[in-house]
Amino acid sequence: MVGNTSLRSTKEMVAERLSGWEPLNLVFKQAFSHTLDTTVRSLEDGTTFVITGDIPAMWLRDSAAQVRPYVTFAADDPELARLIKGVIKRQFLFLLIDPYANAFNSAPDNQGHREDQTMQSPWIWERKFELDSLCYPVQLCVDYIGATEDFSVLDETVHMGFARIIQVMRTEQKHDKESRYSFVRHAESTTDTLPFGTGTRTNFTGMVWSGFRPSDDACQFGYLIPSNMFAVVILRHMAKILRSVFSDFHLASEAEMLANEIDFGIQVYGMVDHSRYGRIYAYETDGYGNYNLMDDANVPSLLSIPYIGYRDESDPVYMNTRRFVLSEDNPYYYSGKYAKGVGSPHTPEGYVWPIALIMQGLTSSDQEERESLLRMLVSTTAGTNMMHESFDASRPENYTRPWFSWANSLFCQFVLNYIGNMGN
């Protein structure tokens, strides 16, 4: 296993701190090793390919999220640092191949959704444009540099990747007028394709259009608020790197200006006054006054606002939004005999996602709430000792995907976060 020494010592530390809580220890021990043991493959060019789990493709979002909990150990583990650096390099190579694709093949072998009506490439597994896919590689890059101070990862490929990200975001600010992106899939589910091939009409707001959510489901309205929040954070990271490392002051100013325009759009068009919760963030809007009030389990989500770094957990609008998200007024919040939490239209009604339960814990300052969520997570694995994609809140033996690498990694991050707050 990659990172034997540092990760073994972490397992031992967790076992010691959680002595007497054997079920949690057991799930952590299995999940902590699983991503690196089963989903990571080094390629001959020095890059790293990360499959999402039971699908042999690399999602830009998932691959970043899968390895993110291990970044903190990279400074003391050269092999782990090499692996994560390889993930970043592979992600930016993919971004330069096609910044509109969400998932890629390890080689140009034409695997994946070949019948989709969109601009195809043998490298692409799926070409659903998801704004967050442009953000996650940058976040992983920032995390890696912060942990290792290894600035060599910031090569010209990354520099060109930054420029491509900004270019695409600029184009998709005016999607209806300037974008050439379209996507049609002939499928039973309408969430797998875009209405009219290009999505429903949007008004200019300063925000960036997204065809699909982090769940890979089509957006109801084109401005996905959580993903635009993530874009604001990422663009500001990019501006600092462009200025301090690449000395590209023009592109840095462009990134800052774009971040400010998106942020303005969120504040003007992305909030509504709710009769029960006060001022809250909407999940989606079209800029014409139509809003989708909900939250989805996949990250970025409204629940994850502090996690992605857009606002602090004590921000009043976030607190109002959080109360809405964790209530039955959110149409995808489910309660059952064994669990209650946020689900998704991507999975059956009544199914709760471990990712959402974990995110609820990571954005909470209440240690009792965190402990309760950990107990809920550990007791609903249906004997697999692994995180699923989702499970029936009343019958946890019914679940989607036997194991889900992103959820396993995020669970480990939650456990380490919980331990770090023990006694506080």
Helices and strands as residue ranges (DSSP letters): H 4-17, H 22-38, E 40-42, E 48-50, E 58-59, H 60-67, G 68-76, H 78-97, E 103-104, E 124-126, H 131-148, G 151-153, H 156-173, H 175-178, G 190-192, G 195-197, E 223-224, H 225-244, H 249-269, E 271-274, E 278-281, E 284-285, E 291-292, H 305-308, H 316-325, E 333-335, E 340-342, E 351-352, H 354-362, H 367-378, E 390-392, E 399-400, H 405-420
